[in-house]
Amino acid sequence: MPEPRVGVLIAGGSHLPDAVREAGGEPVCFHLPPERPEGGVALAREWVADVAQISCEAENFDALLIQAKEPADLAGFVIAAARMNLPAVVVPEPGSSLSVALTGIGLSPLAVAPAEAVVEIGGNGRPRMRELVAEFSLANALRAGVSAGGGPEPIIHLSAIAKAARAPGFPQTIRVLVSETSVLTTPGSDWLAQNGAAGLLACLGDSVHDVDTVEGRLLEKLPDAPEDVPSSDARLTFVRGRASGAEAICGSSGEAEISGDVRFFRSEGQAVRAVEEKRVDDGSLIVVGGAGPRGGPGLMRLDELARTLDERDLTAEFPVITDGLAPEGAGGVWLSIFTPELVNDGILGRLRDGDPLRIDLEEGRLRAGIKADEISDRRSRSHPPQRGTDYAARYSRSALTAMEGAGFK
């Protein structure tokens, strides 16, 4: 039997080629080019997926072995494997909620080394990606990612992976499962480092579906649940505007209600400068538009704003509402992936400084203290998607909504 030909998709240095060779496979390495288009995490993910797919399709691989630290790179590699429907194994990334979620799908082995698993499934020709990425395994992934403290970003990547694997209905699954799943720990916590994805999945008990994985049935590989099951006040909640049809995911730490007056910014940079110059009044809600899939473009993660608030001990003082993304592990209250986004004439573009807003996290309702006809009469501050023929401009004109994965239509 010939050695399985394994494509090793790597973002960063790795010993994986030697491990594949020792396990009896023929490794062929692929490294990401250093240059990539400017934009948010979803645009970066789509570019990685396209580059990896184009590079791998001509190589006649039997399987893929995937390793990446950045969530966008990891999700991009997995999407490429799903598009090609190849057997694939993901090397676990310690402390990553997306990596925990992918273990829930069945893409990371729990009992054997990744190189051994990929050589085995490469020789067998299965299970292929579309056999693994299905309704019940995606439910496992969603519960695991949320329980590991993952915010909206891994959820959006999972939605894009589901779309690439032709698994329908995942956006509806998100809306059902997110709010009923407890946040148990945080990415990078000592507990997660000690117990790993296997320990976290074991904590979820009967809510975990017994699905096929790259090394057999999932429940057969799980250990007993750890005795020190963690707990947390953090949670994710879907918040909706009854009249406007607006929707967002709110990450918070046990608050029942958030209220304040709008302080609107068209970009993260504007918001950062205002915070630095103390031009945001106490009791304000920081609203940042233009960071969504089409407006960003590509879902901008507001790392700089989170860092600025944290450095000034203002995280608990100013809730943030944005059509972009909250950084994973950000403290305070963040309403992310606000939909419709600003560029799609969403309600964000009709908000004005001083408008009162109330977010009821118990009922999942977003309420504005202004009349609906007044908002509808206002001129939106949205702007058209980028023009041009480069990658970012084409993405900006055709990107799906965040809940649909924020990929190309």
Buried (B, 14 or more C-beta within 10 A) or exposed (E): EEBBBBBBBBBEEBEBBEBBBEBBBBBBBBEBEEEBBEBBBBBBBBBBBBBBBEBBEEEEBBBBBBBBEBBBBBBBBBBBBBBBBBBBBBBBBEBBBBBBBBBBBBBBBBBBBBBBBBBBBBBEEEBBBBBBBBBBBBBBBBBBBBBBBBBBBBBBBBBBBBBBBEBEEBBEBBEEBBBEBBBBBBBBBEBBEEBBBBBBBBBBEEBBBEBBBBBBEBEEBBEEBBEEBBEBEBBBBBBBBEEBEBBBBBBBEEBEEBBBBBBBBBBBEBBBEBBEEEEBEEEBBBBBBBBBBBBBBBBBBBBBBBEBBBEEEBBEBBBBBBBBBBBBBBBBBBBBBBBBBBBBEBBBBBBBEEBEBBBBBEBBBBBBEBEEEEBEEBEBBBEEBBEEEEBBBBBBBEBBBBBBBBBBE
